[in-house]
Amino acid sequence: MKYRLWMLPAVALGSGISASALADEATLSYSQLKTLLDSAESYGFTHYEKLDVDRDDNRLEVEGWRDDGWELDVSMALDDGALMRESQRQSNIPDWSLTAEELQNALAQAQNRGMQHFAELEVDSDGRIEIEGYNAQQNELDLDLHRDELSR
């Protein structure tokens, strides 16, 4: 039993370090994200459904649509925005997807609420937007918005 009690502080300390490391390793600063989103626009994205940082594979996954309705799923290298994988299929742009301007507004709201490191953004078919990231103290932040709030 004494061994287990001794292990609790070690586990708690290790968890704190892991959370801090996770914030650094599984996220992007907003300037890094902006650079990658500029690359996404050059691939033709005009509407967005999901952004997801994958540090294990050193990539940002972007899902959305081109202006002609084709659905895109792209993985870009985190360090230079180089295309790592791309798939596309004929589709229609759903009304609930985020335009580039709405995406920027959602990210700005997250940043204004203290999010300094971005991890993930996803919008669902009801227009509900979830943004995950971390603040300056490495505390996880989850922000829920609705697409209708972005055009106000």
DRENDO-1510 file (C-alpha; in Angstrom, 1 decimal, always signed):
<recs>
REC; n; res; u; v; w
REC; 1; MET; +0.0; +0.0; +0.0 .
REC; 2; LYS; +2.8; +2.4; +0.8 .
REC; 3; TYR; +4.2; +1.8; -2.7 .
REC; 4; ARG; +0.9; +2.9; -4.3 .
REC; 5; LEU; +0.7; +6.0; -2.2 .
REC; 6; TRP; +4.2; +6.9; -3.2 .
REC; 7; MET; +3.3; +6.4; -6.9 .
REC; 8; LEU; +0.4; +8.8; -6.8 .
REC; 9; PRO; +2.6; +11.9; -6.7 .
REC; 10; ALA; +4.8; +10.6; -9.4 .
REC; 11; VAL; +1.8; +9.8; -11.6 .
REC; 12; ALA; +0.3; +13.2; -10.9 .
REC; 13; LEU; +3.6; +14.9; -11.7 .
REC; 14; GLY; +4.0; +12.9; -14.9 .
REC; 15; SER; +0.5; +13.7; -16.0 .
REC; 16; GLY; +1.2; +17.4; -15.6 .
REC; 17; ILE; +4.3; +17.2; -17.7 .
REC; 18; SER; +2.4; +15.1; -20.3 .
REC; 19; ALA; -0.3; +17.7; -20.6 .
REC; 20; SER; +2.2; +20.5; -21.1 .
REC; 21; ALA; +4.1; +18.4; -23.7 .
REC; 22; LEU; +0.8; +17.6; -25.4 .
REC; 23; ALA; -0.1; +21.2; -25.7 .
REC; 24; ASP; +3.3; +21.9; -27.5 .
REC; 25; GLU; +3.3; +18.7; -29.6 .
REC; 26; ALA; -0.3; +18.4; -30.8 .
REC; 27; THR; -1.0; +22.0; -31.5 .
REC; 28; LEU; +0.0; +24.9; -33.8 .
REC; 29; SER; +0.5; +28.6; -33.0 .
REC; 30; TYR; -2.0; +30.9; -34.8 .
REC; 31; SER; +0.8; +32.2; -37.1 .
REC; 32; GLN; +1.7; +28.6; -38.1 .
REC; 33; LEU; -2.0; +27.8; -38.7 .
REC; 34; LYS; -2.5; +31.0; -40.8 .
REC; 35; THR; +0.4; +29.9; -43.0 .
REC; 36; LEU; -1.1; +26.4; -43.5 .
REC; 37; LEU; -4.6; +27.8; -44.2 .
REC; 38; ASP; -3.0; +30.1; -46.9 .
REC; 39; SER; -1.7; +26.8; -48.4 .
REC; 40; ALA; -5.1; +25.2; -48.1 .
REC; 41; GLU; -6.6; +28.1; -50.1 .
REC; 42; SER; -4.0; +27.6; -52.8 .
REC; 43; TYR; -5.3; +24.0; -53.1 .
REC; 44; GLY; -8.7; +25.4; -53.8 .
REC; 45; PHE; -10.5; +25.3; -50.4 .
REC; 46; THR; -13.4; +27.8; -50.1 .
REC; 47; HIS; -15.5; +26.0; -47.5 .
REC; 48; TYR; -14.4; +24.0; -44.5 .
REC; 49; GLU; -15.6; +21.2; -42.3 .
REC; 50; LYS; -12.6; +20.1; -40.3 .
REC; 51; LEU; -9.0; +21.1; -39.4 .
REC; 52; ASP; -7.0; +18.6; -37.3 .
REC; 53; VAL; -3.4; +18.8; -36.2 .
REC; 54; ASP; -1.6; +15.4; -36.3 .
REC; 55; ARG; +1.9; +15.9; -34.8 .
REC; 56; ASP; +2.6; +12.2; -34.9 .
REC; 57; ASP; +2.5; +12.3; -38.7 .
REC; 58; ASN; +3.7; +15.9; -38.9 .
REC; 59; ARG; +0.6; +17.0; -40.8 .
REC; 60; LEU; -2.5; +19.2; -40.8 .
REC; 61; GLU; -5.6; +17.5; -42.1 .
REC; 62; VAL; -8.1; +19.8; -43.8 .
REC; 63; GLU; -11.5; +18.7; -45.0 .
REC; 64; GLY; -13.9; +20.8; -47.0 .
REC; 65; TRP; -14.9; +21.9; -50.5 .
REC; 66; ARG; -13.8; +23.8; -53.6 .
REC; 67; ASP; -16.0; +26.5; -55.0 .
REC; 68; ASP; -17.1; +24.0; -57.8 .
REC; 69; GLY; -18.5; +21.7; -55.1 .
REC; 70; TRP; -15.8; +19.0; -55.2 .
REC; 71; GLU; -15.2; +17.7; -51.7 .
REC; 72; LEU; -11.5; +17.8; -50.7 .
REC; 73; ASP; -9.6; +15.9; -48.0 .
REC; 74; VAL; -6.0; +17.1; -47.8 .
REC; 75; SER; -3.0; +16.4; -45.5 .
REC; 76; MET; -0.3; +19.1; -45.5 .
REC; 77; ALA; +3.2; +19.0; -43.9 .
REC; 78; LEU; +3.2; +21.1; -40.7 .
REC; 79; ASP; +6.6; +22.6; -41.5 .
REC; 80; ASP; +6.1; +23.9; -45.0 .
REC; 81; GLY; +2.5; +23.2; -46.1 .
REC; 82; ALA; +3.6; +20.7; -48.7 .
REC; 83; LEU; +0.9; +18.4; -50.0 .
REC; 84; MET; +1.2; +14.9; -48.4 .
REC; 85; ARG; -2.1; +13.4; -49.4 .
REC; 86; GLU; -5.1; +14.5; -51.3 .
REC; 87; SER; -8.5; +12.9; -52.1 .
REC; 88; GLN; -11.5; +14.5; -53.8 .
REC; 89; ARG; -14.9; +13.5; -54.9 .
REC; 90; GLN; -17.8; +15.1; -56.6 .
REC; 91; SER; -20.2; +16.6; -54.1 .
REC; 92; ASN; -22.2; +19.7; -53.3 .
REC; 93; ILE; -21.1; +22.4; -50.8 .
REC; 94; PRO; -23.4; +22.0; -47.8 .
REC; 95; ASP; -25.1; +25.1; -46.4 .
REC; 96; TRP; -23.6; +24.4; -42.9 .
REC; 97; SER; -19.9; +24.4; -44.1 .
REC; 98; LEU; -17.7; +27.4; -43.1 .
REC; 99; THR; -16.6; +29.9; -45.6 .
REC; 100; ALA; -13.0; +31.0; -45.3 .
REC; 101; GLU; -14.2; +34.2; -43.7 .
REC; 102; GLU; -16.4; +32.3; -41.2 .
REC; 103; LEU; -13.5; +30.0; -40.4 .
REC; 104; GLN; -11.2; +33.0; -39.7 .
REC; 105; ASN; -14.0; +34.6; -37.5 .
REC; 106; ALA; -14.3; +31.3; -35.5 .
REC; 107; LEU; -10.5; +31.1; -35.0 .
REC; 108; ALA; -10.4; +34.8; -34.0 .
REC; 109; GLN; -13.1; +34.2; -31.4 .
REC; 110; ALA; -11.1; +31.3; -30.0 .
REC; 111; GLN; -7.9; +33.4; -29.9 .
REC; 112; ASN; -9.8; +36.3; -28.2 .
REC; 113; ARG; -11.0; +33.9; -25.5 .
REC; 114; GLY; -7.4; +32.9; -24.7 .
REC; 115; MET; -6.6; +30.1; -27.0 .
REC; 116; GLN; -3.0; +30.4; -28.1 .
REC; 117; HIS; -2.3; +26.9; -29.5 .
REC; 118; PHE; -4.7; +25.4; -31.9 .
REC; 119; ALA; -5.5; +21.6; -32.0 .
REC; 120; GLU; -8.7; +21.0; -33.9 .
REC; 121; LEU; -11.8; +22.6; -35.4 .
REC; 122; GLU; -14.9; +20.8; -36.6 .
REC; 123; VAL; -18.4; +21.9; -37.8 .
REC; 124; ASP; -21.3; +19.5; -37.9 .
REC; 125; SER; -24.4; +19.5; -40.1 .
REC; 126; ASP; -26.3; +21.5; -37.5 .
REC; 127; GLY; -23.8; +24.3; -37.8 .
REC; 128; ARG; -22.3; +23.6; -34.4 .
REC; 129; ILE; -18.5; +24.4; -34.2 .
REC; 130; GLU; -16.1; +22.8; -31.8 .
REC; 131; ILE; -12.6; +24.3; -31.4 .
REC; 132; GLU; -10.0; +22.7; -29.2 .
REC; 133; GLY; -6.6; +24.1; -28.1 .
REC; 134; TYR; -4.6; +25.4; -25.2 .
REC; 135; ASN; -4.1; +28.7; -23.4 .
REC; 136; ALA; -0.8; +30.3; -22.4 .
REC; 137; GLN; -0.8; +28.2; -19.2 .
REC; 138; GLN; -1.1; +25.0; -21.2 .
REC; 139; ASN; -4.7; +24.5; -20.0 .
REC; 140; GLU; -7.0; +22.8; -22.5 .
REC; 141; LEU; -9.7; +25.0; -23.9 .
REC; 142; ASP; -12.8; +23.7; -25.7 .
REC; 143; LEU; -15.0; +26.3; -27.4 .
REC; 144; ASP; -18.4; +25.7; -28.8 .
REC; 145; LEU; -19.9; +28.2; -31.3 .
REC; 146; HIS; -22.7; +28.1; -33.8 .
REC; 147; ARG; -22.2; +29.1; -37.4 .
REC; 148; ASP; -24.9; +31.7; -37.1 .
REC; 149; GLU; -22.9; +33.5; -34.5 .
REC; 150; LEU; -20.1; +34.2; -37.0 .
REC; 151; SER; -22.0; +36.5; -39.3 .
REC; 152; ARG; -23.0; +38.9; -36.6 .
</recs>
